[in-house]
């Protein structure tokens, strides 16, 4: 895997990369800890969670050719090992593109937090727990939180891709964007 961040950025679709970069500044300032400058001393500890680091591997954002499976159309996917977010090319220019990209970005940020665990376990767990508490405080509606967490467990009974942390951030964004619940968590599909 190429380690030059500028080379990696060139592997991204420029518009998708720009959209993701804008989303980081608009929707993920909590995950990058920018919302809490006085609560964390990150100087020299580890690089703040970001999908666009300047000195390490930035994430690649690209489209893939349309694929159908027995379960239906694949809208988005993530390759953790190669740090790639891939979106179905049929979504270009469609409103759902924003929802799919946000969904995959939540997964990527979780990976950034877990990646840091290998480097500084206690500090990363502290950051992750802190962010989880902040999301609960921000949402406030305990019944809604309980319902969303229950639905996340039901949705992923067979696999653990959508953690409570993921579910709460998806709910946070759905509330901020005034989206129907499940739009980000389950791509808005009726079965979710």
C-alpha angles and dihedrals in degrees: 000000000000111000099198106105093208092053090048091050089054088060090063126088100256096225094045090047091050092048091051091047090052090048091054090057094042105038110016106050087115092055092047087051091236089125090062108044095152096046100062132045100204096162107128093348101093140316112280114254108273138145090217107053117171098215105032138042111314119205120261119228115199145145126249129203115270113275129185124200132185087268093052139262118345107229102179141355140180131222105203096184094055095031095237131148110201125194127191108259091225088072096065109129094003122122091236089065089078092053095048093047092049090049092052092044090057088055090049093051090050087053090051089054093046091046089058091053089072089056103038112003101180095046094048093047088051091052093046093048090046091052091048091053091046090052091051091048091048095049093044096176101110094188091053091047091050092048094049093047090048091049091048090054091048093046092052102033089130097043138022104228096121110057124187086258090056092045093051094049091048089051091047091054093044090054093046092048093040092237127157110265110266094032093113100023095054103015088255091286114155094235088064 
